[in-house]
Amino acid sequence: MNVPASSQQMCCLGFAKDFSTAGKLSEEITGYVRVKNVGDEIGHVRKFGNAGDGIAFSPGETEYFYINDGECLEIVDGSFNIMY
C-alpha cells in the first residue's frame, strides 16, 4: 500500500480554558501546552518575568510549547485558549 507522506502535530488531549485577562496564569499550566489566539486581533504571550514584548499570535494562530515546572505563562494582551 502506498501512503502519502504527511506531517502531524500530536499530543494527548488535555484540559483547555479561555483566558482574556492580562497577567500571570496559573502555575499548574506546565508541561506540553497548546496556545491558540481566539481573538480578532494580534495577541501576545510571554514567559512570566521576561521583559520582552512576548510572542505575537495572529488571529487563529496556534503554537505548541513546553513549559517547565516553576515557569509560568503571562498574557500580555489578547484572548487565548490554552490546553495543558
Sine and cosine of phi, psi and omega as CSV:
sin_phi,cos_phi,sin_psi,cos_psi,sin_omega,cos_omega
0.00,0.00,0.72,-0.69,-0.02,-1.00
-0.99,-0.17,0.92,-0.39,-0.03,-1.00
-0.95,-0.32,0.79,-0.62,0.01,-1.00
-0.91,0.41,0.58,-0.81,0.04,-1.00
-0.95,0.33,0.63,-0.78,0.05,-1.00
-0.51,-0.86,0.26,-0.97,0.03,-1.00
-0.87,-0.50,0.71,-0.70,0.00,-1.00
-0.68,-0.73,0.62,-0.78,0.14,-0.99
-1.00,-0.05,0.75,-0.66,-0.05,-1.00
-0.70,-0.71,0.63,-0.78,0.12,-0.99
-0.35,-0.94,0.20,-0.98,0.06,-1.00
-0.95,0.32,0.55,-0.83,0.07,-1.00
-0.95,0.31,0.80,-0.61,-0.03,-1.00
-0.86,-0.51,-0.15,-0.99,0.06,-1.00
-0.96,0.27,0.69,-0.72,0.00,-1.00
-0.79,-0.62,0.56,-0.83,-0.04,-1.00
-0.51,-0.86,0.55,-0.84,0.08,-1.00
-1.00,0.04,0.67,-0.75,0.04,-1.00
-0.76,-0.65,0.73,-0.68,0.03,-1.00
-0.67,-0.75,0.13,0.99,0.04,-1.00
-0.97,-0.25,0.79,-0.61,0.01,-1.00
-0.89,0.47,0.58,-0.81,0.07,-1.00
0.70,-0.72,0.02,-1.00,-0.04,-1.00
-0.92,0.38,0.71,-0.71,0.07,-1.00
-1.00,-0.01,0.19,-0.98,-0.03,-1.00
-0.83,0.55,0.58,-0.81,0.03,-1.00
-0.95,0.32,-0.16,0.99,0.05,-1.00
-0.98,0.19,-0.17,0.99,0.02,-1.00
-1.00,0.09,1.00,0.09,-0.01,-1.00
-0.70,-0.71,0.08,-1.00,-0.02,-1.00
0.99,0.14,-0.49,-0.87,-0.03,-1.00
-0.99,0.16,0.90,-0.44,-0.04,-1.00
-0.84,-0.54,0.51,-0.86,0.10,-0.99
-0.93,-0.37,0.78,-0.63,-0.01,-1.00
-0.88,-0.47,0.83,-0.56,-0.01,-1.00
-0.79,-0.62,0.77,-0.64,0.09,-1.00
-0.98,0.22,0.92,-0.38,0.00,-1.00
-0.98,-0.20,0.11,0.99,0.02,-1.00
-1.00,0.01,0.02,-1.00,-0.01,-1.00
-0.99,-0.11,-0.01,1.00,-0.04,-1.00
-0.76,-0.65,0.22,-0.97,0.08,-1.00
-0.89,0.46,0.73,-0.68,0.05,-1.00
-0.86,-0.51,0.29,-0.96,-0.04,-1.00
-0.76,-0.65,0.68,-0.73,0.08,-1.00
-0.77,-0.64,0.59,-0.81,0.08,-1.00
-0.57,-0.82,0.21,-0.98,0.11,-0.99
-0.96,0.29,0.76,-0.64,-0.04,-1.00
-0.84,0.55,0.73,-0.68,-0.01,-1.00
0.99,-0.13,-0.24,0.97,0.06,-1.00
-0.98,0.20,0.58,-0.82,-0.05,-1.00
-1.00,0.01,-0.14,0.99,-0.06,-1.00
-0.94,0.35,0.07,-1.00,0.01,-1.00
-0.96,0.29,-0.37,0.93,-0.04,-1.00
0.99,-0.14,0.05,-1.00,0.01,-1.00
-1.00,0.07,0.79,-0.61,0.01,-1.00
-1.00,0.10,0.77,-0.64,0.05,-1.00
-0.90,-0.43,0.85,-0.52,0.12,-0.99
-0.94,0.34,0.38,-0.92,0.06,-1.00
-0.81,0.59,0.77,-0.64,0.00,-1.00
1.00,0.09,-0.15,0.99,-0.04,-1.00
-0.94,0.33,0.61,-0.79,0.01,-1.00
-0.78,-0.62,0.69,-0.72,0.07,-1.00
-0.68,-0.74,0.39,-0.92,0.01,-1.00
-0.88,-0.48,0.67,-0.74,-0.02,-1.00
-0.66,-0.75,0.34,-0.94,0.17,-0.99
-0.94,-0.35,0.85,-0.53,0.00,-1.00
-0.96,-0.29,0.88,-0.48,-0.01,-1.00
-0.94,0.33,0.45,-0.89,0.13,-0.99
-0.83,0.56,0.66,-0.75,-0.01,-1.00
1.00,0.00,-0.16,0.99,0.07,-1.00
-0.96,-0.27,0.44,-0.90,-0.01,-1.00
-0.71,-0.71,0.50,-0.87,0.15,-0.99
-1.00,0.06,0.44,-0.90,0.07,-1.00
-0.72,-0.70,0.75,-0.67,0.13,-0.99
-1.00,0.05,0.85,-0.53,0.05,-1.00
-0.99,0.11,-0.75,0.67,0.09,-1.00
-0.29,-0.96,0.40,-0.92,0.03,-1.00
0.95,-0.32,-0.05,-1.00,0.00,-1.00
-0.83,-0.56,0.79,-0.62,-0.09,-1.00
-0.72,-0.69,0.52,-0.86,0.22,-0.98
-0.96,-0.29,0.82,-0.57,-0.05,-1.00
-0.86,-0.51,0.80,-0.60,0.06,-1.00
-0.94,-0.33,0.74,-0.68,0.01,-1.00
-0.62,-0.79,0.00,0.00,0.00,0.00
